[in-house]
Amino acid sequence: MRNVDVMGDEYTCDYAIALRAVTTTDFMTAEVTMLPPATITTAANRIVNEVKHITRGLITQ
């Protein structure tokens, strides 16, 4: 989905991304995985700062 966001002093109209951490053994069923807060913060910051055209990251548990 596209969204209007502010990066620095400018408005941008780029995409948001949502990730959900899961564990699976058979790739048919999955359970939610709890990630440490530091891992979530690092992942969200890296996605927003390193992936072109992504301005917002949401990681759910």
N, CA, C and O atoms as CSV, one atom per row, in Angstrom:
chain,resi,resn,atom,element,x,y,z
A,1,MET,N,N,0.837,-1.162,0.000
A,1,MET,CA,C,0.000,0.000,0.000
A,1,MET,C,C,0.888,1.232,0.000
A,1,MET,O,O,1.940,1.240,0.639
A,2,ARG,N,N,0.486,2.244,-0.690
A,2,ARG,CA,C,1.240,3.500,-0.720
A,2,ARG,C,C,0.748,4.398,0.401
A,2,ARG,O,O,-0.419,4.350,0.791
A,3,ASN,N,N,1.655,5.217,0.909
A,3,ASN,CA,C,1.269,6.151,1.952
A,3,ASN,C,C,2.088,7.414,1.828
A,3,ASN,O,O,3.189,7.410,1.276
A,4,VAL,N,N,1.536,8.495,2.348
A,4,VAL,CA,C,2.261,9.766,2.385
A,4,VAL,C,C,2.937,9.837,3.741
A,4,VAL,O,O,2.300,9.637,4.775
A,5,ASP,N,N,4.216,10.120,3.732
A,5,ASP,CA,C,5.000,10.138,4.953
A,5,ASP,C,C,5.995,11.279,4.871
A,5,ASP,O,O,6.179,11.872,3.808
A,6,VAL,N,N,6.629,11.585,5.973
A,6,VAL,CA,C,7.662,12.610,6.008
A,6,VAL,C,C,8.990,11.934,6.304
A,6,VAL,O,O,9.123,11.228,7.304
A,7,MET,N,N,9.974,12.147,5.435
A,7,MET,CA,C,11.331,11.663,5.670
A,7,MET,C,C,12.249,12.873,5.604
A,7,MET,O,O,12.386,13.507,4.558
A,8,GLY,N,N,12.876,13.185,6.730
A,8,GLY,CA,C,13.679,14.401,6.783
A,8,GLY,C,C,12.745,15.595,6.753
A,8,GLY,O,O,11.846,15.714,7.586
A,9,ASP,N,N,12.962,16.484,5.782
A,9,ASP,CA,C,12.122,17.677,5.649
A,9,ASP,C,C,11.176,17.590,4.465
A,9,ASP,O,O,10.563,18.592,4.097
A,10,GLU,N,N,11.040,16.412,3.858
A,10,GLU,CA,C,10.245,16.277,2.648
A,10,GLU,C,C,9.131,15.254,2.823
A,10,GLU,O,O,9.252,14.300,3.591
A,11,TYR,N,N,8.027,15.482,2.082
A,11,TYR,CA,C,6.969,14.496,2.000
A,11,TYR,C,C,7.364,13.454,0.970
A,11,TYR,O,O,7.974,13.778,-0.049
A,12,THR,N,N,7.016,12.203,1.237
A,12,THR,CA,C,7.233,11.139,0.266
A,12,THR,C,C,5.923,10.399,0.064
A,12,THR,O,O,5.059,10.397,0.941
A,13,CYS,N,N,5.782,9.780,-1.076
A,13,CYS,CA,C,4.614,8.953,-1.361
A,13,CYS,C,C,5.142,7.597,-1.815
A,13,CYS,O,O,5.232,7.321,-3.011
A,14,ASP,N,N,5.486,6.767,-0.854
A,14,ASP,CA,C,6.051,5.452,-1.142
A,14,ASP,C,C,5.258,4.382,-0.405
A,14,ASP,O,O,4.136,4.627,0.040
A,15,TYR,N,N,5.834,3.218,-0.282
A,15,TYR,CA,C,5.103,2.054,0.218
A,15,TYR,C,C,5.389,1.757,1.682
A,15,TYR,O,O,6.448,2.096,2.209
A,16,ALA,N,N,4.423,1.116,2.322
A,16,ALA,CA,C,4.586,0.577,3.667
A,16,ALA,C,C,4.707,-0.935,3.538
A,16,ALA,O,O,4.217,-1.527,2.576
A,17,ILE,N,N,5.356,-1.547,4.501
A,17,ILE,CA,C,5.519,-2.998,4.492
A,17,ILE,C,C,5.136,-3.538,5.866
A,17,ILE,O,O,5.425,-2.918,6.889
A,18,ALA,N,N,4.487,-4.692,5.880
A,18,ALA,CA,C,4.137,-5.352,7.141
A,18,ALA,C,C,4.720,-6.756,7.125
A,18,ALA,O,O,4.564,-7.488,6.148
A,19,LEU,N,N,5.386,-7.128,8.200
A,19,LEU,CA,C,5.962,-8.467,8.345
A,19,LEU,C,C,5.377,-9.119,9.578
A,19,LEU,O,O,5.053,-8.448,10.558
A,20,ARG,N,N,5.245,-10.425,9.522
A,20,ARG,CA,C,4.779,-11.163,10.683
A,20,ARG,C,C,5.719,-12.340,10.903
A,20,ARG,O,O,5.930,-13.153,10.004
A,21,ALA,N,N,6.274,-12.422,12.092
A,21,ALA,CA,C,7.211,-13.494,12.427
A,21,ALA,C,C,6.439,-14.740,12.833
A,21,ALA,O,O,5.607,-14.693,13.739
A,22,VAL,N,N,6.714,-15.856,12.162
A,22,VAL,CA,C,6.056,-17.123,12.476
A,22,VAL,C,C,7.085,-18.253,12.494
A,22,VAL,O,O,8.181,-18.133,11.946
A,23,THR,N,N,6.702,-19.344,13.137
A,23,THR,CA,C,7.486,-20.567,13.150
A,23,THR,C,C,6.649,-21.666,12.507
A,23,THR,O,O,5.453,-21.785,12.774
A,24,THR,N,N,7.291,-22.473,11.652
A,24,THR,CA,C,6.582,-23.581,11.023
A,24,THR,C,C,7.535,-24.754,10.843
A,24,THR,O,O,8.738,-24.566,10.668
A,25,THR,N,N,6.999,-25.945,10.888
A,25,THR,CA,C,7.805,-27.135,10.636
A,25,THR,C,C,7.412,-27.810,9.330
A,25,THR,O,O,8.213,-28.547,8.755
A,26,ASP,N,N,6.201,-27.575,8.855
A,26,ASP,CA,C,5.722,-28.252,7.654
A,26,ASP,C,C,5.311,-27.293,6.532
A,26,ASP,O,O,4.906,-27.742,5.459
A,27,PHE,N,N,5.406,-26.003,6.758
A,27,PHE,CA,C,5.033,-24.969,5.784
A,27,PHE,C,C,3.556,-24.997,5.409
A,27,PHE,O,O,3.147,-24.390,4.420
A,28,MET,N,N,2.764,-25.704,6.203
A,28,MET,CA,C,1.322,-25.732,5.997
A,28,MET,C,C,0.602,-25.019,7.144
A,28,MET,O,O,-0.471,-24.446,6.954
A,29,THR,N,N,1.196,-25.061,8.315
A,29,THR,CA,C,0.645,-24.387,9.478
A,29,THR,C,C,1.748,-23.535,10.096
A,29,THR,O,O,2.934,-23.797,9.895
A,30,ALA,N,N,1.354,-22.532,10.837
A,30,ALA,CA,C,2.349,-21.646,11.441
A,30,ALA,C,C,1.847,-21.137,12.782
A,30,ALA,O,O,0.646,-21.013,13.020
A,31,GLU,N,N,2.806,-20.849,13.645
A,31,GLU,CA,C,2.503,-20.255,14.934
A,31,GLU,C,C,3.255,-18.938,15.049
A,31,GLU,O,O,4.358,-18.790,14.524
A,32,VAL,N,N,2.645,-17.992,15.737
A,32,VAL,CA,C,3.278,-16.692,15.941
A,32,VAL,C,C,4.543,-16.881,16.769
A,32,VAL,O,O,4.550,-17.640,17.738
A,33,THR,N,N,5.609,-16.190,16.385
A,33,THR,CA,C,6.875,-16.233,17.108
A,33,THR,C,C,7.105,-14.895,17.785
A,33,THR,O,O,6.959,-13.842,17.164
A,34,MET,N,N,7.460,-14.938,19.043
A,34,MET,CA,C,7.774,-13.720,19.785
A,34,MET,C,C,9.242,-13.364,19.554
A,34,MET,O,O,10.134,-14.163,19.842
A,35,LEU,N,N,9.483,-12.170,19.037
A,35,LEU,CA,C,10.842,-11.699,18.799
A,35,LEU,C,C,11.245,-10.710,19.883
A,35,LEU,O,O,10.394,-10.004,20.425
A,36,PRO,N,N,12.532,-10.653,20.202
A,36,PRO,CA,C,12.994,-9.648,21.167
A,36,PRO,C,C,12.774,-8.237,20.605
A,36,PRO,O,O,12.907,-8.028,19.399
A,37,PRO,N,N,12.442,-7.278,21.459
A,37,PRO,CA,C,12.218,-5.905,20.997
A,37,PRO,C,C,13.399,-5.330,20.211
A,37,PRO,O,O,13.188,-4.583,19.256
A,38,ALA,N,N,14.613,-5.656,20.582
A,38,ALA,CA,C,15.787,-5.144,19.858
A,38,ALA,C,C,15.822,-5.660,18.422
A,38,ALA,O,O,16.226,-4.934,17.514
A,39,THR,N,N,15.406,-6.900,18.210
A,39,THR,CA,C,15.367,-7.474,16.856
A,39,THR,C,C,14.322,-6.769,16.011
A,39,THR,O,O,14.564,-6.467,14.843
A,40,ILE,N,N,13.172,-6.509,16.590
A,40,ILE,CA,C,12.100,-5.818,15.870
A,40,ILE,C,C,12.552,-4.411,15.481
A,40,ILE,O,O,12.348,-3.983,14.345
A,41,THR,N,N,13.161,-3.701,16.417
A,41,THR,CA,C,13.625,-2.338,16.152
A,41,THR,C,C,14.675,-2.330,15.055
A,41,THR,O,O,14.611,-1.508,14.141
A,42,THR,N,N,15.639,-3.236,15.136
A,42,THR,CA,C,16.694,-3.309,14.124
A,42,THR,C,C,16.119,-3.618,12.750
A,42,THR,O,O,16.485,-2.978,11.765
A,43,ALA,N,N,15.225,-4.590,12.678
A,43,ALA,CA,C,14.634,-4.971,11.394
A,43,ALA,C,C,13.838,-3.820,10.782
A,43,ALA,O,O,13.985,-3.528,9.595
A,44,ALA,N,N,13.002,-3.169,11.579
A,44,ALA,CA,C,12.197,-2.059,11.063
A,44,ALA,C,C,13.067,-0.914,10.587
A,44,ALA,O,O,12.813,-0.348,9.524
A,45,ASN,N,N,14.088,-0.561,11.351
A,45,ASN,CA,C,14.993,0.524,10.948
A,45,ASN,C,C,15.752,0.176,9.680
A,45,ASN,O,O,15.890,1.021,8.796
A,46,ARG,N,N,16.244,-1.043,9.573
A,46,ARG,CA,C,16.994,-1.428,8.370
A,46,ARG,C,C,16.103,-1.430,7.132
A,46,ARG,O,O,16.522,-0.990,6.061
A,47,ILE,N,N,14.871,-1.924,7.277
A,47,ILE,CA,C,13.958,-1.941,6.124
A,47,ILE,C,C,13.707,-0.517,5.643
A,47,ILE,O,O,13.832,-0.242,4.450
A,48,VAL,N,N,13.358,0.383,6.542
A,48,VAL,CA,C,13.035,1.762,6.159
A,48,VAL,C,C,14.255,2.479,5.588
A,48,VAL,O,O,14.123,3.254,4.640
A,49,ASN,N,N,15.422,2.238,6.141
A,49,ASN,CA,C,16.620,2.959,5.713
A,49,ASN,C,C,17.338,2.343,4.514
A,49,ASN,O,O,18.063,3.047,3.811
A,50,GLU,N,N,17.155,1.056,4.264
A,50,GLU,CA,C,17.945,0.385,3.232
A,50,GLU,C,C,17.151,-0.104,2.023
A,50,GLU,O,O,17.744,-0.387,0.982
A,51,VAL,N,N,15.835,-0.209,2.131
A,51,VAL,CA,C,15.030,-0.702,1.007
A,51,VAL,C,C,14.387,0.493,0.314
A,51,VAL,O,O,13.644,1.259,0.927
A,52,LYS,N,N,14.686,0.637,-0.976
A,52,LYS,CA,C,14.144,1.767,-1.727
A,52,LYS,C,C,12.624,1.708,-1.786
A,52,LYS,O,O,12.032,0.634,-1.892
A,53,HIS,N,N,12.008,2.873,-1.715
A,53,HIS,CA,C,10.562,3.067,-1.857
A,53,HIS,C,C,9.751,2.504,-0.690
A,53,HIS,O,O,8.538,2.335,-0.817
A,54,ILE,N,N,10.392,2.212,0.443
A,54,ILE,CA,C,9.685,1.810,1.659
A,54,ILE,C,C,9.884,2.920,2.679
A,54,ILE,O,O,11.019,3.273,3.000
A,55,THR,N,N,8.788,3.474,3.191
A,55,THR,CA,C,8.906,4.568,4.151
A,55,THR,C,C,8.389,4.198,5.524
A,55,THR,O,O,8.554,4.963,6.474
A,56,ARG,N,N,7.763,3.033,5.646
A,56,ARG,CA,C,7.201,2.651,6.937
A,56,ARG,C,C,7.242,1.144,7.048
A,56,ARG,O,O,6.894,0.436,6.103
A,57,GLY,N,N,7.664,0.653,8.197
A,57,GLY,CA,C,7.711,-0.780,8.427
A,57,GLY,C,C,6.948,-1.148,9.680
A,57,GLY,O,O,7.059,-0.468,10.700
A,58,LEU,N,N,6.178,-2.212,9.614
A,58,LEU,CA,C,5.429,-2.697,10.763
A,58,LEU,C,C,5.715,-4.179,10.899
A,58,LEU,O,O,5.510,-4.949,9.960
A,59,ILE,N,N,6.187,-4.576,12.065
A,59,ILE,CA,C,6.436,-5.981,12.333
A,59,ILE,C,C,5.497,-6.386,13.449
A,59,ILE,O,O,5.525,-5.806,14.534
A,60,THR,N,N,4.661,-7.387,13.183
A,60,THR,CA,C,3.672,-7.804,14.171
A,60,THR,C,C,4.063,-9.143,14.772
A,60,THR,O,O,4.777,-9.939,14.162
A,61,GLN,N,N,3.578,-9.366,15.972
A,61,GLN,CA,C,3.817,-10.644,16.645
A,61,GLN,C,C,2.506,-11.266,17.036
A,61,GLN,O,O,2.487,-12.351,17.618
